[in-house]
Amino acid sequence: LGLVQQHDQSFEAIHVSAAWGKVAKMPGAGQRGEEGVVLQLLQVLTRAKMHEMGAREVANVAHSVASLKVSGRMGVDDELAGELQARATATAGEFEPQDVSMLMLALAKMGIRPDAGLVEAMQARATTTAGDFKPQEV
């Protein structure tokens, strides 16, 4: 958590995505105190780096936010979720099968109905990459 606070200015999109993953795996993340501050900082960083995020980063952030929401450690920021959907739609051509699965499952876990543009983009990408899906990704 301290690393996020100390080095946030030098974070690139991949670092933001990785930080979300680490925080989501930490027990008690999102509780009061330092963790709450870090989650707020990560939301700010995510918005600042959204334009740099590729498919994998978007899917990983969505997955981590969903994990934090399901465990009751963080509420879902509808604005952030909307920005993730928009970026996923814009980068849909980069999505690998695992990314498609992770994103759509994450939105479902967050209780968010994906917008029509995202559904169409992910359906097209899933159709294009259908032969590459592994059983656990379906």
NUMAR-69007 format. One record per residue (C-alpha): residue in three letters; x, y, z; residue number from 1. Coordinates in pm, 1 decimal. Example, Ala and Ser with C-alpha at 12.3 -4.5 7.8 and 13.67 -1.06 7.14 Angstrom:
// residues 2
residuo,px,py,pz,num
ALA,1230.0,-450.0,780.0,1
SER,1367.0,-106.0,714.0,2
This chain:
// residues 138
residuo,px,py,pz,num
LEU,0.0,0.0,0.0,1
GLY,284.4,231.0,82.1,2
LEU,436.3,176.8,-262.3,3
VAL,119.0,296.1,-430.1,4
GLN,123.8,613.0,-222.5,5
GLN,498.0,672.0,-270.0,6
HIS,523.3,604.5,-643.6,7
ASP,180.3,690.9,-782.0,8
GLN,319.8,971.5,-999.2,9
SER,542.3,728.2,-1190.8,10
PHE,275.3,462.3,-1244.5,11
GLU,190.8,354.4,-1596.4,12
ALA,-128.2,170.6,-1691.9,13
ILE,25.0,-172.0,-1625.3,14
HIS,132.2,-62.3,-1276.2,15
VAL,-217.0,64.3,-1196.7,16
SER,-365.9,-266.8,-1308.5,17
ALA,-113.3,-465.8,-1104.0,18
ALA,-175.3,-250.4,-795.9,19
TRP,-549.8,-319.3,-816.5,20
GLY,-474.8,-690.8,-830.7,21
LYS,-246.7,-678.2,-528.4,22
VAL,-490.4,-472.6,-321.1,23
ALA,-780.3,-704.4,-411.4,24
LYS,-582.6,-1005.5,-285.9,25
MET,-491.7,-841.4,45.3,26
PRO,-710.1,-936.7,340.0,27
GLY,-896.5,-637.7,472.2,28
ALA,-830.6,-416.4,169.6,29
GLY,-1086.4,-140.1,147.8,30
GLN,-1134.8,-107.9,519.5,31
ARG,-1092.0,224.1,691.8,32
GLY,-752.6,382.6,712.1,33
GLU,-465.8,342.0,472.3,34
GLU,-642.2,86.9,250.6,35
GLY,-934.2,320.4,188.9,36
VAL,-697.5,601.1,94.2,37
VAL,-513.8,369.3,-145.8,38
LEU,-839.9,257.2,-308.2,39
GLN,-936.0,620.5,-366.0,40
LEU,-590.0,690.1,-508.0,41
LEU,-617.7,387.7,-737.3,42
GLN,-949.2,514.4,-870.0,43
VAL,-789.0,851.0,-949.2,44
LEU,-488.2,680.3,-1111.5,45
THR,-713.8,451.1,-1312.8,46
ARG,-902.1,746.9,-1454.8,47
ALA,-575.7,927.7,-1533.7,48
LYS,-427.8,624.0,-1711.9,49
MET,-748.2,491.6,-1871.5,50
HIS,-648.6,617.0,-2217.6,51
GLU,-328.8,407.5,-2196.7,52
MET,-496.0,85.4,-2084.3,53
GLY,-510.2,-210.8,-2314.1,54
ALA,-750.8,-500.2,-2297.8,55
ARG,-561.0,-693.4,-2031.5,56
GLU,-533.0,-393.1,-1798.5,57
VAL,-903.5,-311.2,-1835.0,58
ALA,-1004.5,-672.3,-1766.8,59
ASN,-770.2,-696.5,-1466.9,60
VAL,-893.4,-371.7,-1310.6,61
ALA,-1256.8,-475.0,-1360.2,62
HIS,-1184.8,-817.1,-1208.9,63
SER,-1014.0,-662.6,-905.7,64
VAL,-1290.8,-407.5,-847.7,65
ALA,-1547.5,-688.2,-870.8,66
SER,-1352.9,-896.7,-617.9,67
LEU,-1343.7,-604.6,-375.9,68
LYS,-1716.3,-543.0,-427.0,69
VAL,-1819.0,-906.7,-379.7,70
SER,-1617.0,-932.3,-59.4,71
GLY,-1788.2,-617.7,71.3,72
ARG,-1462.2,-425.8,90.0,73
MET,-1546.8,-161.4,-168.1,74
GLY,-1852.5,-15.9,-332.4,75
VAL,-1869.7,12.9,-708.7,76
ASP,-1810.0,356.8,-852.6,77
ASP,-2060.4,374.7,-1140.3,78
GLU,-1855.0,640.7,-1316.0,79
LEU,-1540.1,427.1,-1304.6,80
ALA,-1736.1,123.4,-1423.6,81
GLY,-1869.3,329.2,-1715.1,82
GLU,-1519.2,443.8,-1806.1,83
LEU,-1393.0,83.8,-1796.8,84
GLN,-1677.3,-20.1,-2027.7,85
ALA,-1598.0,261.5,-2270.3,86
ARG,-1229.0,170.5,-2276.6,87
ALA,-1311.9,-198.1,-2321.8,88
THR,-1530.3,-111.1,-2618.9,89
ALA,-1253.0,104.5,-2767.8,90
THR,-992.8,-172.5,-2727.6,91
ALA,-1220.3,-469.3,-2804.2,92
GLY,-999.6,-582.8,-3091.9,93
GLU,-715.5,-648.1,-2844.7,94
PHE,-916.4,-872.0,-2612.3,95
GLU,-796.5,-1229.0,-2575.4,96
PRO,-1051.2,-1494.6,-2473.2,97
GLN,-950.1,-1472.4,-2106.4,98
ASP,-993.0,-1093.3,-2112.3,99
VAL,-1344.6,-1122.0,-2258.3,100
SER,-1442.8,-1372.2,-1989.2,101
MET,-1285.5,-1175.7,-1704.6,102
LEU,-1448.9,-847.9,-1807.2,103
MET,-1797.6,-984.7,-1856.7,104
LEU,-1784.3,-1189.7,-1535.1,105
ALA,-1654.8,-887.2,-1343.7,106
LEU,-1941.5,-669.2,-1465.3,107
ALA,-2190.8,-939.8,-1366.0,108
LYS,-2035.5,-968.7,-1019.0,109
MET,-2059.0,-591.0,-980.2,110
GLY,-2426.6,-604.1,-1076.2,111
ILE,-2365.2,-387.0,-1380.7,112
ARG,-2553.7,-444.5,-1700.8,113
PRO,-2307.0,-381.0,-1984.3,114
ASP,-2408.4,-118.6,-2235.6,115
ALA,-2516.1,-232.3,-2582.1,116
GLY,-2192.7,-118.7,-2749.9,117
LEU,-1980.2,-325.4,-2515.4,118
VAL,-2200.9,-633.2,-2552.7,119
GLU,-2181.0,-605.8,-2929.7,120
ALA,-1802.2,-555.6,-2923.0,121
MET,-1742.4,-848.0,-2685.6,122
GLN,-1976.9,-1075.6,-2882.2,123
ALA,-1785.8,-993.5,-3199.2,124
ARG,-1452.6,-1053.2,-3028.0,125
ALA,-1570.7,-1380.5,-2872.4,126
THR,-1689.4,-1497.4,-3214.5,127
THR,-1356.7,-1403.8,-3373.5,128
THR,-1153.2,-1581.0,-3105.7,129
ALA,-1396.6,-1869.3,-3039.5,130
GLY,-1144.8,-2135.7,-3137.7,131
ASP,-895.0,-2000.9,-2884.6,132
PHE,-1120.7,-2020.1,-2577.0,133
LYS,-1017.6,-2272.4,-2313.4,134
PRO,-1293.6,-2454.8,-2123.0,135
GLN,-1242.1,-2243.1,-1808.5,136
GLU,-1284.2,-1923.0,-2013.1,137
VAL,-1630.7,-2009.4,-2143.9,138
